[in-house]
Amino acid sequence: MARTHVTCTINGDETEFLCEQDETLLNALRDDVGLTGVKEGCGTGDCGACSVLLNNRLTCACLVFAPEADGATIVTVEGLASAEALHPVQQTFLEGAALQCGVCTPGFLVAAKALLDHNPDPTETEVRYALAGNLCRCTGYDKIVRAVLDAAADMRSDGALTAD
């Protein structure tokens, strides 16, 4: 099978890779690009562990064929932090112990960022709704929800968060 050349922007960097026509974006990101923060949990889009922002839209990378990413902008969990600091959501997850085994954590972080990019002051219900596509088998969801609410408050107080 002929491989397809894909050019896209991943975490702010122009990136090129070769992939099979039927290869998922999840596998391309992990195997071809080396971004192993994107996790495979279910392979059917039910758990959210492979969540990425694809053209600013929260997407399960296991449900997208890699060639569909040609020309796209992708943000993975590796792209959330800057060289100087963790993203506020990452920081509050760490401080609030909102993780355990870590398989689901990247997906929750990306989903939380997507929410806060569009809603700088979510209610608890809105956070729970926004994270409903992400499953965790280790924690209760309370610490995760609290971490997202804390990050939103921190970002609002720092002036770092504005709604699109």
Backbone as JSON Lines, residues from 0, in Angstrom:
{"i":0,"aa":"M","n":[0.85,-1.17,0.0],"ca":[0.0,0.0,0.0],"c":[0.9,1.24,0.0]}
{"i":1,"aa":"A","n":[0.56,2.2,-0.82],"ca":[1.34,3.44,-0.9],"c":[1.09,4.28,0.34]}
{"i":2,"aa":"R","n":[2.15,4.9,0.82],"ca":[2.04,5.77,1.99],"c":[1.67,7.18,1.53]}
{"i":3,"aa":"T","n":[0.96,7.89,2.39],"ca":[0.5,9.23,2.09],"c":[1.35,10.25,2.85]}
{"i":4,"aa":"H","n":[1.74,11.3,2.15],"ca":[2.51,12.38,2.76],"c":[1.53,13.37,3.39]}
{"i":5,"aa":"V","n":[1.7,13.65,4.68],"ca":[0.83,14.58,5.4],"c":[1.69,15.72,5.93]}
{"i":6,"aa":"T","n":[1.23,16.93,5.68],"ca":[1.87,18.13,6.22],"c":[0.83,18.84,7.08]}
{"i":7,"aa":"C","n":[1.19,19.11,8.32],"ca":[0.27,19.78,9.22],"c":[1.06,20.54,10.29]}
{"i":8,"aa":"T","n":[0.36,21.25,11.13],"ca":[0.99,21.94,12.25],"c":[0.59,21.2,13.51]}
{"i":9,"aa":"I","n":[1.59,20.71,14.24],"ca":[1.33,20.0,15.48],"c":[2.03,20.74,16.6]}
{"i":10,"aa":"N","n":[1.24,21.17,17.58],"ca":[1.75,21.9,18.73],"c":[2.6,23.1,18.33]}
{"i":11,"aa":"G","n":[2.15,23.77,17.26],"ca":[2.82,24.97,16.79],"c":[3.96,24.76,15.83]}
{"i":12,"aa":"D","n":[4.33,23.52,15.58],"ca":[5.44,23.21,14.67],"c":[4.94,22.6,13.38]}
{"i":13,"aa":"E","n":[5.47,23.1,12.25],"ca":[5.16,22.48,10.96],"c":[5.73,21.06,11.0]}
{"i":14,"aa":"T","n":[4.91,20.1,10.65],"ca":[5.3,18.69,10.76],"c":[4.9,17.96,9.49]}
{"i":15,"aa":"E","n":[5.75,17.02,9.09],"ca":[5.45,16.16,7.96],"c":[5.65,14.71,8.39]}
{"i":16,"aa":"F","n":[4.8,13.84,7.88],"ca":[4.97,12.42,8.13],"c":[4.33,11.62,7.02]}
{"i":17,"aa":"L","n":[4.72,10.37,6.92],"ca":[4.13,9.43,5.96],"c":[3.25,8.47,6.73]}
{"i":18,"aa":"C","n":[2.1,8.14,6.17],"ca":[1.19,7.22,6.84],"c":[0.44,6.39,5.81]}
{"i":19,"aa":"E","n":[-0.15,5.33,6.27],"ca":[-1.02,4.51,5.44],"c":[-2.37,5.21,5.31]}
{"i":20,"aa":"Q","n":[-3.08,4.95,4.24],"ca":[-4.4,5.55,4.03],"c":[-5.38,5.22,5.16]}
{"i":21,"aa":"D","n":[-5.26,4.01,5.7],"ca":[-6.2,3.58,6.73],"c":[-5.63,3.69,8.15]}
{"i":22,"aa":"E","n":[-4.52,4.39,8.31],"ca":[-3.91,4.58,9.63],"c":[-4.66,5.67,10.38]}
{"i":23,"aa":"T","n":[-4.9,5.44,11.66],"ca":[-5.58,6.47,12.44],"c":[-4.62,7.6,12.79]}
{"i":24,"aa":"L","n":[-5.2,8.75,13.05],"ca":[-4.4,9.88,13.51],"c":[-3.73,9.52,14.83]}
{"i":25,"aa":"L","n":[-4.41,8.78,15.68],"ca":[-3.83,8.32,16.94],"c":[-2.53,7.57,16.7]}
{"i":26,"aa":"N","n":[-2.55,6.59,15.81],"ca":[-1.34,5.8,15.55],"c":[-0.26,6.63,14.87]}
{"i":27,"aa":"A","n":[-0.66,7.54,13.97],"ca":[0.33,8.39,13.31],"c":[1.02,9.3,14.33]}
{"i":28,"aa":"L","n":[0.22,9.9,15.23],"ca":[0.82,10.78,16.24],"c":[1.78,10.01,17.13]}
{"i":29,"aa":"R","n":[1.39,8.83,17.54],"ca":[2.23,8.04,18.44],"c":[3.42,7.42,17.71]}
{"i":30,"aa":"D","n":[3.15,6.73,16.61],"ca":[4.18,5.91,15.97],"c":[5.03,6.68,14.95]}
{"i":31,"aa":"D","n":[4.42,7.57,14.2],"ca":[5.15,8.27,13.14],"c":[5.74,9.6,13.62]}
{"i":32,"aa":"V","n":[5.04,10.28,14.53],"ca":[5.49,11.59,15.0],"c":[6.18,11.49,16.36]}
{"i":33,"aa":"G","n":[5.87,10.45,17.14],"ca":[6.52,10.26,18.43],"c":[5.87,10.99,19.59]}
{"i":34,"aa":"L","n":[4.61,11.38,19.44],"ca":[3.9,12.05,20.52],"c":[3.08,11.02,21.3]}
{"i":35,"aa":"T","n":[3.71,10.42,22.28],"ca":[3.09,9.31,23.0],"c":[2.17,9.76,24.13]}
{"i":36,"aa":"G","n":[1.99,11.07,24.31],"ca":[1.02,11.55,25.29],"c":[-0.4,11.22,24.87]}
{"i":37,"aa":"V","n":[-0.62,11.08,23.58],"ca":[-1.92,10.68,23.06],"c":[-2.05,9.19,23.34]}
{"i":38,"aa":"K","n":[-3.04,8.8,24.12],"ca":[-3.17,7.41,24.57],"c":[-4.3,6.69,23.83]}
{"i":39,"aa":"E","n":[-4.1,5.4,23.62],"ca":[-5.19,4.57,23.1],"c":[-5.84,3.88,24.28]}
{"i":40,"aa":"G","n":[-7.11,4.18,24.47],"ca":[-7.86,3.53,25.54],"c":[-8.8,2.48,24.99]}
{"i":41,"aa":"C","n":[-9.61,2.87,24.01],"ca":[-10.64,1.96,23.51],"c":[-10.55,1.72,22.0]}
{"i":42,"aa":"G","n":[-10.07,2.69,21.25],"ca":[-10.02,2.57,19.8],"c":[-11.35,2.78,19.11]}
{"i":43,"aa":"T","n":[-12.38,3.16,19.87],"ca":[-13.71,3.34,19.3],"c":[-14.32,4.71,19.6]}
{"i":44,"aa":"G","n":[-13.54,5.62,20.18],"ca":[-14.04,6.96,20.48],"c":[-14.91,7.06,21.7]}
{"i":45,"aa":"D","n":[-14.9,6.03,22.54],"ca":[-15.76,6.02,23.72],"c":[-15.09,6.53,24.99]}
{"i":46,"aa":"C","n":[-13.76,6.56,25.05],"ca":[-13.1,6.86,26.33],"c":[-12.44,8.23,26.4]}
{"i":47,"aa":"G","n":[-12.09,8.82,25.27],"ca":[-11.49,10.15,25.26],"c":[-10.0,10.2,25.55]}
{"i":48,"aa":"A","n":[-9.35,9.07,25.77],"ca":[-7.92,9.08,26.1],"c":[-7.07,9.64,24.97]}
{"i":49,"aa":"C","n":[-7.57,9.56,23.75],"ca":[-6.81,10.02,22.58],"c":[-7.23,11.41,22.12]}
{"i":50,"aa":"S","n":[-7.89,12.16,22.98],"ca":[-8.4,13.47,22.6],"c":[-7.29,14.43,22.19]}
{"i":51,"aa":"V","n":[-7.52,15.1,21.08],"ca":[-6.64,16.17,20.59],"c":[-7.54,17.31,20.13]}
{"i":52,"aa":"L","n":[-6.94,18.46,19.93],"ca":[-7.65,19.56,19.28],"c":[-7.26,19.52,17.81]}
{"i":53,"aa":"L","n":[-8.2,19.26,16.95],"ca":[-7.98,19.22,15.51],"c":[-8.71,20.42,14.92]}
{"i":54,"aa":"N","n":[-7.92,21.4,14.46],"ca":[-8.49,22.66,14.0],"c":[-9.4,23.28,15.06]}
{"i":55,"aa":"N","n":[-8.88,23.28,16.3],"ca":[-9.56,23.85,17.48],"c":[-10.83,23.12,17.88]}
{"i":56,"aa":"R","n":[-11.02,21.92,17.4],"ca":[-12.2,21.13,17.76],"c":[-11.76,19.87,18.5]}
{"i":57,"aa":"L","n":[-12.35,19.62,19.65],"ca":[-12.02,18.43,20.42],"c":[-12.38,17.19,19.6]}
{"i":58,"aa":"T","n":[-11.41,16.32,19.41],"ca":[-11.57,15.18,18.51],"c":[-10.89,13.95,19.09]}
{"i":59,"aa":"C","n":[-11.51,12.81,18.95],"ca":[-10.87,11.54,19.31],"c":[-9.99,11.14,18.13]}
{"i":60,"aa":"A","n":[-8.69,11.1,18.35],"ca":[-7.74,10.8,17.27],"c":[-7.89,9.38,16.75]}
{"i":61,"aa":"C","n":[-8.52,8.5,17.51],"ca":[-8.72,7.13,17.04],"c":[-9.82,7.04,15.98]}
{"i":62,"aa":"L","n":[-10.6,8.1,15.82],"ca":[-11.71,8.1,14.87],"c":[-11.42,8.86,13.59]}
{"i":63,"aa":"V","n":[-10.2,9.38,13.46],"ca":[-9.82,10.17,12.3],"c":[-8.7,9.43,11.56]}
{"i":64,"aa":"F","n":[-8.81,9.35,10.26],"ca":[-7.71,8.79,9.49],"c":[-6.61,9.83,9.39]}
{"i":65,"aa":"A","n":[-5.38,9.41,9.54],"ca":[-4.24,10.32,9.53],"c":[-4.2,11.22,8.29]}
{"i":66,"aa":"P","n":[-4.48,10.71,7.08],"ca":[-4.45,11.59,5.91],"c":[-5.42,12.77,6.0]}
{"i":67,"aa":"E","n":[-6.47,12.64,6.81],"ca":[-7.42,13.74,6.98],"c":[-6.8,14.93,7.7]}
{"i":68,"aa":"A","n":[-5.65,14.73,8.33],"ca":[-4.98,15.8,9.06],"c":[-4.13,16.68,8.15]}
{"i":69,"aa":"D","n":[-4.05,16.34,6.88],"ca":[-3.24,17.14,5.96],"c":[-3.75,18.58,5.95]}
{"i":70,"aa":"G","n":[-2.87,19.52,6.24],"ca":[-3.23,20.93,6.28],"c":[-3.85,21.39,7.59]}
{"i":71,"aa":"A","n":[-4.04,20.49,8.52],"ca":[-4.71,20.81,9.77],"c":[-3.75,21.36,10.82]}
{"i":72,"aa":"T","n":[-4.35,21.91,11.86],"ca":[-3.63,22.32,13.05],"c":[-4.06,21.39,14.17]}
{"i":73,"aa":"I","n":[-3.09,20.78,14.83],"ca":[-3.37,19.8,15.88],"c":[-2.67,20.24,17.16]}
{"i":74,"aa":"V","n":[-3.37,20.12,18.27],"ca":[-2.76,20.33,19.58],"c":[-2.96,19.06,20.38]}
{"i":75,"aa":"T","n":[-1.86,18.52,20.89],"ca":[-1.9,17.35,21.76],"c":[-1.54,17.8,23.17]}
{"i":76,"aa":"V","n":[-1.59,16.89,24.1],"ca":[-1.25,17.23,25.48],"c":[0.17,17.77,25.58]}
{"i":77,"aa":"E","n":[1.06,17.33,24.71],"ca":[2.43,17.83,24.73],"c":[2.5,19.31,24.37]}
{"i":78,"aa":"G","n":[1.49,19.82,23.7],"ca":[1.48,21.2,23.29],"c":[0.83,22.16,24.27]}
{"i":79,"aa":"L","n":[0.36,21.66,25.39],"ca":[-0.31,22.54,26.35],"c":[0.66,23.39,27.14]}
{"i":80,"aa":"A","n":[1.75,22.82,27.59],"ca":[2.72,23.55,28.42],"c":[3.63,24.39,27.55]}
{"i":81,"aa":"S","n":[4.13,25.45,28.13],"ca":[5.17,26.24,27.45],"c":[6.51,25.75,27.98]}
{"i":82,"aa":"A","n":[7.58,26.29,27.43],"ca":[8.92,25.92,27.91],"c":[9.12,26.36,29.35]}
{"i":83,"aa":"E","n":[8.38,27.39,29.76],"ca":[8.57,27.96,31.09],"c":[7.64,27.37,32.16]}
{"i":84,"aa":"A","n":[6.45,26.94,31.76],"ca":[5.47,26.54,32.78],"c":[4.44,25.58,32.21]}
{"i":85,"aa":"L","n":[3.84,24.83,33.11],"ca":[2.71,23.99,32.75],"c":[1.52,24.87,32.41]}
{"i":86,"aa":"H","n":[0.63,24.35,31.61],"ca":[-0.65,25.02,31.38],"c":[-1.38,25.03,32.73]}
{"i":87,"aa":"P","n":[-2.19,26.05,33.02],"ca":[-2.9,26.07,34.3],"c":[-3.71,24.81,34.6]}
{"i":88,"aa":"V","n":[-4.29,24.2,33.58],"ca":[-5.03,22.95,33.82],"c":[-4.08,21.84,34.27]}
{"i":89,"aa":"Q","n":[-2.92,21.76,33.63],"ca":[-1.94,20.76,34.05],"c":[-1.5,21.01,35.49]}
{"i":90,"aa":"Q","n":[-1.28,22.28,35.83],"ca":[-0.83,22.62,37.17],"c":[-1.88,22.26,38.23]}
{"i":91,"aa":"T","n":[-3.15,22.57,37.96],"ca":[-4.18,22.26,38.95],"c":[-4.45,20.76,39.04]}
{"i":92,"aa":"F","n":[-4.29,20.03,37.95],"ca":[-4.4,18.56,38.02],"c":[-3.31,18.01,38.94]}
{"i":93,"aa":"L","n":[-2.12,18.54,38.79],"ca":[-1.0,18.1,39.62],"c":[-1.23,18.47,41.08]}
{"i":94,"aa":"E","n":[-1.56,19.72,41.33],"ca":[-1.77,20.19,42.7],"c":[-2.95,19.51,43.39]}
{"i":95,"aa":"G","n":[-3.99,19.22,42.63],"ca":[-5.2,18.63,43.2],"c":[-5.25,17.12,43.14]}
{"i":96,"aa":"A","n":[-4.16,16.48,42.74],"ca":[-4.1,15.02,42.63],"c":[-5.27,14.48,41.81]}
{"i":97,"aa":"A","n":[-5.52,15.13,40.67],"ca":[-6.65,14.76,39.82],"c":[-6.27,13.69,38.8]}
{"i":98,"aa":"L","n":[-5.36,12.82,39.16],"ca":[-4.94,11.75,38.27],"c":[-4.42,10.59,39.1]}
{"i":99,"aa":"Q","n":[-4.42,9.44,38.48],"ca":[-3.82,8.29,39.13],"c":[-2.92,7.56,38.15]}
{"i":100,"aa":"C","n":[-3.45,6.63,37.36],"ca":[-2.57,5.85,36.49],"c":[-2.07,6.66,35.31]}
{"i":101,"aa":"G","n":[-2.81,7.67,34.87],"ca":[-2.36,8.57,33.82],"c":[-2.82,8.25,32.42]}
{"i":102,"aa":"V","n":[-3.47,7.13,32.2],"ca":[-3.9,6.79,30.84],"c":[-4.94,7.79,30.34]}
{"i":103,"aa":"C","n":[-5.87,8.17,31.17],"ca":[-6.93,9.09,30.75],"c":[-6.53,10.55,30.86]}
{"i":104,"aa":"T","n":[-5.51,10.85,31.63],"ca":[-5.16,12.23,31.96],"c":[-4.93,13.12,30.73]}
{"i":105,"aa":"P","n":[-4.17,12.69,29.72],"ca":[-3.98,13.59,28.57],"c":[-5.3,13.98,27.9]}
{"i":106,"aa":"G","n":[-6.21,13.05,27.78],"ca":[-7.5,13.36,27.17],"c":[-8.31,14.33,28.01]}
{"i":107,"aa":"F","n":[-8.29,14.15,29.32],"ca":[-8.99,15.09,30.2],"c":[-8.38,16.48,30.1]}
{"i":108,"aa":"L","n":[-7.05,16.57,30.05],"ca":[-6.38,17.87,29.97],"c":[-6.74,18.6,28.68]}
{"i":109,"aa":"V","n":[-6.73,17.88,27.56],"ca":[-7.07,18.49,26.28],"c":[-8.54,18.91,26.26]}
{"i":110,"aa":"A","n":[-9.42,18.05,26.79],"ca":[-10.84,18.39,26.83],"c":[-11.08,19.6,27.73]}
{"i":111,"aa":"A","n":[-10.37,19.68,28.85],"ca":[-10.51,20.82,29.75],"c":[-10.04,22.1,29.08]}
{"i":112,"aa":"K","n":[-8.93,22.02,28.36],"ca":[-8.44,23.19,27.64],"c":[-9.46,23.65,26.61]}
{"i":113,"aa":"A","n":[-10.04,22.69,25.88],"ca":[-11.06,23.03,24.88],"c":[-12.23,23.76,25.52]}
{"i":114,"aa":"L","n":[-12.66,23.27,26.67],"ca":[-13.76,23.92,27.38],"c":[-13.38,25.34,27.77]}
{"i":115,"aa":"L","n":[-12.23,25.49,28.42],"ca":[-11.84,26.8,28.95],"c":[-11.5,27.8,27.84]}
{"i":116,"aa":"D","n":[-11.1,27.31,26.67],"ca":[-10.88,28.2,25.53],"c":[-12.18,28.87,25.1]}
{"i":117,"aa":"H","n":[-13.3,28.2,25.31],"ca":[-14.59,28.71,24.87],"c":[-15.48,29.21,26.0]}
{"i":118,"aa":"N","n":[-15.19,28.78,27.21],"ca":[-16.01,29.18,28.36],"c":[-15.09,29.43,29.56]}
{"i":119,"aa":"P","n":[-14.71,30.67,29.79],"ca":[-13.75,30.97,30.84],"c":[-14.3,30.85,32.26]}
{"i":120,"aa":"D","n":[-15.62,30.72,32.39],"ca":[-16.22,30.66,33.73],"c":[-17.29,29.58,33.78]}
{"i":121,"aa":"P","n":[-16.9,28.32,33.58],"ca":[-17.9,27.25,33.54],"c":[-18.43,26.91,34.93]}
{"i":122,"aa":"T","n":[-19.67,26.45,34.95],"ca":[-20.23,25.92,36.19],"c":[-19.75,24.47,36.34]}
{"i":123,"aa":"E","n":[-19.97,23.91,37.5],"ca":[-19.6,22.51,37.7],"c":[-20.34,21.62,36.71]}
{"i":124,"aa":"T","n":[-21.6,21.89,36.48],"ca":[-22.39,21.11,35.52],"c":[-21.81,21.21,34.12]}
{"i":125,"aa":"E","n":[-21.39,22.4,33.72],"ca":[-20.79,22.59,32.39],"c":[-19.47,21.83,32.28]}
{"i":126,"aa":"V","n":[-18.68,21.82,33.34],"ca":[-17.42,21.07,33.33],"c":[-17.72,19.58,33.18]}
{"i":127,"aa":"R","n":[-18.65,19.08,33.97],"ca":[-18.99,17.66,33.9],"c":[-19.5,17.29,32.51]}
{"i":128,"aa":"Y","n":[-20.31,18.15,31.92],"ca":[-20.82,17.9,30.58],"c":[-19.68,17.89,29.56]}
{"i":129,"aa":"A","n":[-18.77,18.87,29.66],"ca":[-17.65,18.97,28.71],"c":[-16.7,17.79,28.81]}
{"i":130,"aa":"L","n":[-16.6,17.2,29.99],"ca":[-15.69,16.07,30.19],"c":[-16.39,14.71,30.07]}
{"i":131,"aa":"A","n":[-17.67,14.72,29.73],"ca":[-18.45,13.48,29.68],"c":[-17.91,12.46,28.69]}
{"i":132,"aa":"G","n":[-17.18,12.9,27.69],"ca":[-16.61,11.97,26.71],"c":[-15.31,11.34,27.14]}
{"i":133,"aa":"N","n":[-14.87,11.65,28.36],"ca":[-13.61,11.1,28.88],"c":[-13.92,10.2,30.07]}
{"i":134,"aa":"L","n":[-13.39,9.0,30.0],"ca":[-13.63,8.03,31.06],"c":[-12.37,7.77,31.87]}
{"i":135,"aa":"C","n":[-12.56,7.61,33.17],"ca":[-11.47,7.28,34.07],"c":[-11.89,6.08,34.9]}
{"i":136,"aa":"R","n":[-11.0,5.12,35.01],"ca":[-11.31,3.92,35.79],"c":[-10.67,3.94,37.17]}
{"i":137,"aa":"C","n":[-9.83,4.95,37.45],"ca":[-9.08,4.97,38.7],"c":[-9.61,5.96,39.72]}
{"i":138,"aa":"T","n":[-9.99,7.13,39.28],"ca":[-10.37,8.19,40.22],"c":[-11.87,8.36,40.22]}
{"i":139,"aa":"G","n":[-12.36,9.05,41.21],"ca":[-13.69,9.61,41.1],"c":[-13.5,10.85,40.26]}
{"i":140,"aa":"Y","n":[-14.52,11.39,39.73],"ca":[-14.38,12.54,38.85],"c":[-14.31,13.86,39.62]}
{"i":141,"aa":"D","n":[-14.57,13.84,40.92],"ca":[-14.64,15.08,41.68],"c":[-13.33,15.87,41.65]}
{"i":142,"aa":"K","n":[-12.19,15.2,41.81],"ca":[-10.91,15.91,41.79],"c":[-10.62,16.48,40.4]}
{"i":143,"aa":"I","n":[-11.03,15.77,39.38],"ca":[-10.83,16.24,38.01],"c":[-11.66,17.49,37.77]}
{"i":144,"aa":"V","n":[-12.92,17.45,38.15],"ca":[-13.82,18.6,37.98],"c":[-13.3,19.78,38.79]}
{"i":145,"aa":"R","n":[-12.89,19.54,40.02],"ca":[-12.36,20.61,40.87],"c":[-11.11,21.22,40.24]}
{"i":146,"aa":"A","n":[-10.24,20.41,39.67],"ca":[-9.02,20.92,39.03],"c":[-9.36,21.83,37.86]}
{"i":147,"aa":"V","n":[-10.36,21.47,37.07],"ca":[-10.76,22.31,35.94],"c":[-11.34,23.63,36.44]}
{"i":148,"aa":"L","n":[-12.19,23.56,37.45],"ca":[-12.76,24.79,38.0],"c":[-11.67,25.68,38.61]}
{"i":149,"aa":"D","n":[-10.71,25.07,39.29],"ca":[-9.59,25.84,39.86],"c":[-8.74,26.49,38.76]}
{"i":150,"aa":"A","n":[-8.51,25.74,37.68],"ca":[-7.73,26.3,36.57],"c":[-8.46,27.48,35.95]}
{"i":151,"aa":"A","n":[-9.76,27.34,35.79],"ca":[-10.54,28.45,35.23],"c":[-10.42,29.68,36.1]}
{"i":152,"aa":"A","n":[-10.55,29.5,37.41],"ca":[-10.44,30.63,38.34],"c":[-9.05,31.24,38.27]}
{"i":153,"aa":"D","n":[-8.02,30.4,38.25],"ca":[-6.64,30.9,38.16],"c":[-6.42,31.68,36.87]}
{"i":154,"aa":"M","n":[-6.93,31.16,35.78],"ca":[-6.73,31.8,34.48],"c":[-7.49,33.12,34.4]}
{"i":155,"aa":"R","n":[-8.68,33.17,34.98],"ca":[-9.44,34.43,35.0],"c":[-8.71,35.47,35.85]}
{"i":156,"aa":"S","n":[-8.17,35.06,36.99],"ca":[-7.49,36.02,37.87],"c":[-6.17,36.49,37.26]}
{"i":157,"aa":"D","n":[-5.56,35.66,36.43],"ca":[-4.32,36.05,35.76],"c":[-4.57,36.81,34.47]}
{"i":158,"aa":"G","n":[-5.85,36.88,34.06],"ca":[-6.16,37.55,32.81],"c":[-5.73,36.76,31.6]}
{"i":159,"aa":"A","n":[-5.45,35.46,31.8],"ca":[-4.94,34.63,30.7],"c":[-6.03,33.94,29.92]}
{"i":160,"aa":"L","n":[-7.28,34.16,30.29],"ca":[-8.35,33.41,29.66],"c":[-9.39,34.37,29.11]}
{"i":161,"aa":"T","n":[-9.68,34.23,27.86],"ca":[-10.75,35.0,27.24],"c":[-11.56,34.05,26.37]}
{"i":162,"aa":"A","n":[-12.83,34.3,26.3],"ca":[-13.69,33.46,25.46],"c":[-13.48,33.8,24.0]}
{"i":163,"aa":"D","n":[-13.62,32.8,23.13],"ca":[-13.51,33.02,21.69],"c":[-14.77,33.69,21.17]}
